[in-house]
């Protein structure tokens, strides 16, 4: 379907499904496996585009639903598209709004034609269908756009006692028509989402106005049921598109279920097209999914955790928070170390980027903690910069590991991600 992107595999691991590659778009190329920072509203919160680029990111993600609400896709189109609007000269991917139908289940209603949202800005009703999602994304102008899908809960919402699951259960009953009287059927919900996602993908393909310049990716659903995942792969990947994604993952299921679903699903997807795992995640999940053959990832964790004073680090030592430093902790009040000793990010090594410093010193844990306690904006910025670079450093090392199959070395360098490496790979002698 068009020539909007080109994907080439450069190297394959000899012991697992991991591969390195390059995706070429009209706005440049990016190396895979790739991690995409999330710029929900056309901005990586608090970070200049130049800093995003200096941190190693080659592609970013925008949110269709939020940009549709404000400032509006037509306004962005009149200003040259989302690249010019946010002043980012690299590739951009937009999601479709399908995930918001899941995450905002308590303020929307779904039917066969689409989803009616209650605007989070004005309270007015907003209608989003496959055709509207395609029109909005065509107007935004990203390089890669996602099909509008029906994302169900991956686990039965009746199984948990929390208030959130009760809200979601009531919403799912109302949305799907599975019936209050006879109760919610999770099996029926998964089947409905799978079938509807395929029907909506066909509608997206027909409505897509710019296949020569914008690549449309289909999304595989099926919850944690492997047979349903296989069926969805057959249906979705049976429609010829430039790439495909695994959706409905990391929406409530366990880490082991994530690995099991991704391992089963990725190997069934076309080998010559990019494979994108949506909304994942933690370092161990990224590495496990790379080993299964996934090429693209996105997640809000680097910046969301950064805004909440949580800095990612490689180690799992209890003194460092088992992979995250929680900087509000009082024990960091007089800690003059950088966030991570060997990190080359703008917070840990600002002199490397030409920033004025005192004798090349980093921003210390003590100082950053003070910024958060004083509610100064610089605190979230510095930790977000560190976390964004942390994820890109991991991806750089993962790509190098695929080339030499030194998985034990990767586990030693990145203890925080080691659980994601299949045990049998740790015995492999590197090339």
C-alpha positions in Angstrom: 0.0 0.0 0.0 2.1 2.9 -1.3 5.8 3.6 -0.7 5.5 6.0 2.2 8.2 4.1 4.1 10.9 1.5 3.3 12.1 -1.1 5.9 15.3 -3.0 5.6 16.7 -5.6 8.0 20.4 -5.1 8.5 21.3 -7.9 11.0 19.6 -10.9 12.6 20.5 -12.5 15.9 21.6 -16.1 15.3 20.0 -17.3 18.6 16.6 -15.5 18.8 14.2 -13.4 16.8 15.9 -10.1 17.4 16.9 -8.0 14.3 18.3 -4.6 13.6 17.1 -2.5 10.7 16.3 0.9 9.3 12.9 2.5 8.5 13.2 5.3 5.9 10.5 8.0 5.8 10.0 11.3 3.9 11.3 13.0 7.1 14.4 10.9 7.6 15.2 7.4 8.8 15.4 5.7 12.2 17.3 2.7 13.4 15.4 -0.3 14.9 14.8 -1.6 17.5 13.6 2.0 18.2 12.1 3.6 21.3 9.8 6.6 20.5 9.4 9.3 23.2 5.7 10.2 23.6 4.8 13.8 22.7 1.0 13.5 23.4 0.0 17.1 22.6 2.8 17.9 20.1 5.5 18.2 22.7 7.8 16.0 24.8 6.8 17.6 28.1 9.3 20.2 29.1 12.0 19.2 26.6 13.1 21.2 23.5 13.2 19.2 20.2 16.9 19.7 20.0 17.3 18.1 23.4 15.1 15.2 22.3 17.4 14.7 19.3 20.6 15.1 21.4 19.2 12.4 23.7 19.3 10.0 20.8 15.7 9.8 19.8 15.1 9.6 16.0 11.3 9.4 15.9 8.6 10.7 18.3 4.9 9.9 18.8 1.9 12.3 18.9 -1.6 11.6 20.1 -4.4 12.0 17.5 -7.2 12.4 20.1 -5.6 15.2 22.0 -4.4 17.1 18.9 -7.9 16.7 17.4 -9.4 18.4 20.4 -6.7 21.1 20.7 -5.7 22.9 18.6 -7.4 20.9 15.9 -6.0 19.0 12.9 -7.2 21.5 10.4 -5.4 24.3 12.1 -2.2 22.2 12.2 -2.6 21.3 8.5 -2.9 25.1 7.7 0.5 25.5 9.4 2.3 22.9 7.3 1.5 19.8 9.3 2.7 18.5 12.7 6.4 18.4 11.8 6.5 22.2 11.1 4.0 22.9 13.9 6.2 21.4 16.6 9.5 22.1 14.8 10.6 18.5 14.7 12.4 17.6 11.5 12.4 13.8 12.0 9.9 11.0 11.6 6.6 11.2 13.6 4.1 8.5 14.3 0.5 9.2 15.5 -1.8 6.8 17.3 -5.4 6.6 16.1 -7.5 7.4 19.2 -8.4 3.8 19.7 -6.5 3.5 22.9 -8.4 6.5 24.3 -11.6 4.5 23.8 -10.1 2.0 26.3 -8.4 4.4 28.7 -11.4 6.8 28.8 -14.1 4.1 28.9 -16.0 5.9 31.6 -16.6 8.9 29.4 -17.3 7.4 26.0 -19.7 5.1 24.2 -18.8 2.6 21.5 -20.8 1.1 18.7 -20.1 -0.6 15.4 -19.6 2.7 13.6 -17.2 4.3 16.1 -16.8 5.9 19.5 -18.5 9.0 21.0 -16.4 10.8 23.5 -17.2 13.4 26.0 -14.5 16.0 25.4 -12.1 16.4 28.3 -11.9 20.1 27.5 -15.4 21.3 26.9 -17.7 18.4 27.8 -19.2 18.3 24.3 -19.7 15.1 22.4 -16.9 14.2 20.0 -17.4 11.5 17.4 -14.4 9.4 16.3 -14.8 6.7 13.6 -12.2 5.0 11.4 -12.9 7.6 8.7 -12.6 10.5 11.1 -9.4 9.1 12.5 -7.9 8.8 9.0 -9.0 12.3 8.1 -7.5 13.8 11.2 -4.2 11.9 10.8 -4.0 12.8 7.1 -4.4 16.5 8.2 -1.8 16.2 10.9 0.7 14.7 8.4 2.8 12.2 10.3 5.0 9.7 8.5 3.3 6.7 10.2 -0.4 6.6 11.2 -2.2 3.9 13.2 -5.5 2.3 12.2 -8.5 3.0 14.5 -9.0 -0.2 16.5 -11.1 -1.5 19.4 -8.9 -2.1 22.4 -10.5 -4.3 25.0 -9.3 -4.9 28.5 -6.7 -7.7 28.3 -7.9 -9.2 31.5 -11.4 -9.7 32.8 -12.5 -6.5 34.6 -14.8 -8.5 36.9 -11.7 -10.3 38.4 -10.5 -7.3 40.4 -12.1 -5.6 43.4 -10.7 -2.1 42.8 -12.8 0.9 42.1 -11.1 1.3 38.7 -12.2 -2.2 37.6 -15.7 -1.6 38.7 -15.9 1.6 36.7 -14.4 -0.2 33.7 -16.8 -3.1 34.1 -19.8 -0.8 34.1 -18.4 1.0 31.0 -17.7 -2.2 29.2 -21.2 -3.5 29.8 -22.7 -0.3 28.5 -20.3 -0.1 25.5 -20.5 -3.6 24.2 -24.1 -4.6 24.9 -23.0 -7.9 26.6 -25.9 -7.3 29.0 -26.3 -6.2 32.5 -28.9 -8.9 33.2 -26.8 -11.9 32.3 -23.5 -10.3 33.2 -20.3 -9.3 31.4 -18.7 -11.9 29.2 -15.0 -11.2 28.7 -14.8 -13.9 26.0 -17.5 -12.2 24.0 -15.7 -8.8 24.5 -12.4 -10.1 23.2 -14.1 -11.7 20.1 -16.1 -8.5 19.4 -12.9 -6.3 19.6 -11.0 -8.7 17.4 -13.7 -8.8 14.7 -14.4 -5.1 14.9 -10.7 -4.2 14.7 -10.5 -6.0 11.4 -13.7 -4.4 10.0 -12.4 -1.0 11.1 -9.0 -1.6 9.5 -10.7 -2.2 6.1 -12.6 1.1 6.6 -9.3 2.9 7.5 -7.6 1.5 4.5 -10.3 2.8 2.2 -10.5 6.2 3.9 -6.7 6.8 3.9 -6.1 9.7 1.5 -2.2 9.8 1.4 -0.8 6.2 1.1 2.2 7.5 -0.9 3.4 9.8 1.8 1.9 8.4 5.0 2.3 4.7 6.1 -0.8 3.1 7.7 -0.1 0.4 10.3 -2.7 -2.2 11.3 -3.1 -3.3 14.9 -3.4 -6.9 16.2 -5.7 -7.5 19.1 -6.8 -10.7 21.0 -6.1 -10.1 24.7 -4.0 -12.7 26.4 -5.6 -15.6 24.5 -3.0 -16.9 22.0 -5.5 -18.5 19.7 -7.3 -15.1 19.4 -4.0 -13.4 18.8 -3.2 -15.9 16.0 -6.6 -15.3 14.4 -6.1 -11.5 14.6 -2.7 -11.7 13.0 -4.1 -13.7 10.1 -6.9 -11.2 9.6 -5.0 -7.9 10.1 -1.8 -9.0 8.4 -3.8 -10.4 5.6 -4.4 -6.8 4.6 -1.3 -5.5 2.8 0.1 -2.5 4.8 3.5 -1.0 5.3 3.7 -2.2 9.0 1.8 -3.8 11.8 1.5 -3.4 15.6 0.7 -5.5 18.6 -2.0 -3.6 20.5 -3.9 -4.4 23.7 -0.8 -5.2 25.7 0.3 -3.6 29.0 -3.3 -2.8 29.8 -3.6 -4.7 33.1 -2.0 -8.1 32.5 1.1 -9.4 34.2 4.7 -9.1 32.9 4.8 -12.8 32.2 1.6 -12.5 30.1 3.1 -9.6 28.2 6.1 -11.7 27.3 4.0 -14.8 26.4 1.7 -12.8 24.2 4.4 -10.9 22.4 6.6 -13.9 21.9 3.7 -15.8 20.4 2.4 -12.9 18.2 5.5 -11.3 16.9 6.9 -14.4 15.1 3.6 -14.7 13.2 3.7 -11.2 11.8 5.3 -10.5 8.4 9.1 -10.7 8.5 9.6 -7.9 5.9 7.5 -5.3 7.7 8.2 -3.3 10.9 6.6 -4.8 14.0 5.5 -2.2 16.6 4.6 -3.1 20.2 2.3 -0.3 21.5 2.7 1.3 25.0 5.5 -0.9 26.3 7.3 -0.2 28.7 9.8 -1.2 31.3 13.3 -2.1 30.3 12.8 -5.8 30.9 9.7 -5.8 28.7 11.6 -4.0 25.9 14.4 -6.4 25.9 12.1 -9.5 26.0 10.1 -8.1 23.1 13.2 -7.3 21.1 14.3 -11.0 21.5 10.8 -12.0 20.2 11.4 -9.9 17.0 9.7 -6.5 17.8 11.2 -3.4 16.1 9.4 -0.4 17.5 8.3 0.8 21.0 6.7 3.8 22.7 5.9 4.5 26.4 5.2 7.5 28.6 7.4 6.1 31.4 10.6 8.1 30.8 8.8 11.5 31.0 6.0 10.6 33.4 8.4 9.1 35.9 10.7 12.0 35.3 8.0 14.5 36.3 7.4 12.4 39.4 11.1 12.5 40.6 11.8 8.9 39.6 15.1 8.4 37.7 15.8 5.2 35.9 19.2 3.6 36.6 20.8 0.4 35.3 21.4 -1.4 38.6 19.0 -3.3 40.8 20.8 -2.6 44.1 18.3 -1.9 46.8 20.1 1.3 47.7 19.3 2.7 44.3 15.6 1.8 44.3 15.8 -1.4 42.2 16.1 0.3 38.9 14.7 3.7 39.9 16.0 6.4 42.2 13.1 8.1 44.0 14.6 11.5 44.5 12.1 12.8 47.1 13.7 10.4 49.6 15.4 12.2 52.4 18.6 10.2 52.0 19.4 12.1 48.8 19.4 15.5 50.5 23.2 15.7 50.6 24.0 13.3 47.8 26.4 15.1 45.5 26.6 12.3 42.9 25.0 12.5 39.5 21.8 10.5 38.8 24.0 7.7 37.4 27.8 7.7 37.3 28.4 6.6 33.8 25.4 8.4 32.1 26.1 10.9 29.4 22.8 12.7 29.5 22.3 16.5 29.8 21.7 16.1 33.5 24.6 13.9 34.4 27.2 15.3 31.9 26.0 18.8 30.9 29.5 19.9 29.8 29.4 17.3 27.0 26.6 19.3 25.4 28.3 22.7 25.8 26.3 23.7 28.8 28.0 26.2 31.2 29.0 24.3 34.4 31.4 24.7 37.4 34.4 22.6 36.5 32.2 20.3 34.4 30.1 19.2 37.4 26.8 17.3 36.9 23.5 18.3 38.4 23.6 16.5 41.7 21.0 14.3 43.3 20.9 16.8 46.2 20.2 19.7 43.9 17.5 17.9 41.8 15.8 16.7 45.0 15.7 20.3 46.2 14.1 21.4 42.9 11.3 18.9 43.3 10.7 19.9 47.0 10.7 23.6 45.9 8.4 22.8 43.0 10.8 24.3 40.5 10.2 23.3 36.9 13.9 22.4 36.3 13.6 19.3 38.4 11.1 17.4 36.2 13.1 18.6 33.1 16.4 17.3 34.3 15.0 13.9 35.3 13.1 13.6 32.1 16.2 14.3 30.1 18.0 11.6 32.0 15.3 9.1 31.5 14.9 9.8 27.8 18.6 9.2 27.4 18.5 6.1 29.6 16.1 4.5 27.2 18.0 5.5 24.1 21.3 4.2 25.6 19.5 0.9 26.3 18.4 0.7 22.6 21.8 1.5 21.3 23.3 -1.3 23.4 20.5 -3.7 22.4 21.2 -3.0 18.7 24.9 -3.7 19.3 24.1 -6.9 21.2 21.9 -8.2 18.3 25.0 -7.9 16.1 27.3 -9.9 18.3 24.8 -12.0 20.4 26.5 -11.0 23.7 23.3 -11.3 25.7 25.2 -12.2 28.9 27.2 -9.0 28.5 23.9 -7.0 28.0 22.5 -8.6 31.2 25.6 -7.6 33.1 25.6 -4.0 31.8 21.8 -3.6 32.3 20.7 -5.6 35.4 17.4 -3.7 35.3 16.6 -5.4 32.0 18.2 -8.8 32.6 14.9 -10.5 33.5 13.7 -9.9 29.9 16.5 -11.9 28.4 15.5 -15.6 27.8 17.8 -17.7 30.1 19.0 -19.8 27.2 20.6 -16.7 25.6 22.8 -16.1 28.6 24.8 -19.2 27.7 25.5 -18.1 24.2 29.1 -17.4 23.3 29.2 -14.0 21.6 30.4 -13.7 18.0 
